[in-house]
Amino acid sequence: MTAPAPLLDRRAMLGSGLGLAAVAALPATALAQSGSRAPDAPRTGMASVAQHRVEVPMPTGGVSAGHPLAAMAGTRMLMMGGSAADAVVAAMAVMNVVEPWASSAAGNGFATCLDAKSGKVSSLAFTGGAPKALDPNVDPKLLDHGHKAVAVPGAFGGWIALARKYGRLPLATLLESAIGYARDGHPLDPSIAMFITRAQKTLALYPTSAAIFLPGGQPPAPRALFRNMPLARTLQAMSDAESAAIKGGADRDTALQAAYDYFYAGPVAQEMTRFSQAQGGWLRMEDMRGYAPKWADPVTTSYRGLDVYCSPLTSRTGLELCAQLNLVEGFDLSALPGGGTAMTHLLIEAIKIAKADVYRYAGDPAFVKVPVDILLSKGFAAQRRKLIDPGHAIAYPQGADLPGAGRRGPSKQRSRGGDTTSMSAVDSDGNAIAVTTTVGGGFGTFVVMGDTGLLCNNGLRIGSSAPDAGHPNKVAPGKIALLGNGPTILLDKGRFKLVCGSPGGETIGQTQFQFLVNMIDRGMGIQAAIEAPRFALDAEPSFYQPGAAISVQMEGRFAADTVAGLQAMGHSVESVGPYAIGSVQGIVADVSGTRMGGADPRRMGYAVGY
């Protein structure tokens, strides 16, 4: 079969610093332009700028991911005949290597999946809970980082679950790129070098972490060749477990289970639990063996005639996103100037109300009853919409009083934010998957677990868990704390319309909400919708506290009159960098089925199509 013709923007590639030879050597694929605005962009305002990346054609398929190497690894799977599931597993494995502060096979996450043949959308939670040995009276400070902050690893189980249900290629093929980058090295992105430098003092507390991230006692330089040899050995060992099973006559499913068992019941679990017990942590073999990823129905709502699907509990973002859309559906946003004061005000107020309701009630449904149907209903949204004053900012409200709801006392503890990564893929059969995966706060627990090369999720920290006794999301043994991950799929009368996701902790639901409004109400193309200026709400001390002080962080590209208008309405506004909030990766289809990918310039995101 003849390979598709190259679709390269060579001027963009040359502008990124690649030489002519390097550009000529790139595969016959379409890559988004470079020019990433990393989170360390200067925190000063600037005038609104035009879209500066192209939309990426995906006539056969493609991947949009949080790093160019991950997007390319995923697209390579598609070009080898793999599925969207194969693509996202390969991309997640590479993200573990190239963006280690936000992604790990020992982290947690969610996937939202469209099976093109059946038209069914399903959700996969690969979220480990608190170890059974956890002391529920632990000082919350110990859950921020360190050996007691470890949540049960979930991500690798998610990789295997996706590969088993929707994949086609061997795990050895899916992990090949990640193993190579971990073993042979890759040029460290300047933003990752910056994050390591910022985290140097804490990373240095843990010798297994310092050995990888502080070689010679110092952070690696930007663009230096970065390796993680322990991680390469771990990934290779799991690949070998599958290969040995196949050699012994096992079918694909059994061979994938062999790799799963190597992680959760074999040498990886044994090393993690040995190390945890020796260092005073709570993770044990019982926790590893007892973990399993879970398939479930996503939460869903309709918005302007489109069906929106997002992650269910134990993600709070699915509830937030659907509630926010339900609230603003009562306003004709398309009649308002995009990015202007009136529209931005309505979006801010919807976010306040949705967060107040979700933060009051959301928790692990295995432990608490959550009124999901009420929170997602159009009637509930109509009642809560009455809180919105079109001309004035409201105080951060208390969540609605619902039957059986308890009340809680004031919370004074500050939440620690989360750090995540996201990717979206569509294959030649029309299957689509979005994944958002995380280690919790940046670098998670900060502890590399023994000689595995893996960081664990600190998902027990305040923010993912609630600080108040009696709250539905209070940390407890075996309980899964809430994530902000919200990979999303939209269908139009049963046909694929959009797949997308974003990192950003507390801002994920806010970012994806604004992105969808840009796409649906403002009629923007996917790249323009991604690049449009964003804002994010921050709460002091946290969104758990009614009456919390709300500040609106606004990217510096918002017009001055918009900012002034919001301040006149009573909003507390803080200007941040021009490209500072979230990092959407997505793929959209028009009515003819033509697919285009977009990637966010705010971080390292790239879209690759073929």
Secondary structure by P-SEA (a helix, b strand, c coil): ccccccccaaaaaaaacccaaaaaaccccccccccccccccccccccccccccccccccccccccccaaaaaaaaaaaaacccaaaaaaaaaaaaaccccccccccccbbbbbbcccccbbbbbbcccccccccccccccccccccccccccccaaaaaaaaaaccccccccccaaaaaaaaaccccccaaaaaaaaaacccccccccccccccccccccccccccccaaaaaaaaaaaaaaaaaaaacccaaaaaaaaaaaccccaaaaaaaaaaaaacccccaaaaaabbbbbbbcbbbbcccbbbbbbccccaaaaaaaaaaaaaccccccccccccaaaaaaaaaaaaaaaaaaaacccccccccccccccccaaaaaaaacccccccccccccccccccbbbbccccbbbbbbbbccccccccccbbbbbbbccccccccccccccccbbbbccccccccccccccccccccccccccccccbbbbcccccccccccccccaaaaaaaaaaaaaccccccaaaaaaccbbbbbccccccccccbbbbbbcccccaaaaaaaaaaccccccccccccbbbbbcccccccbbbbbbbcccbbbbbcc
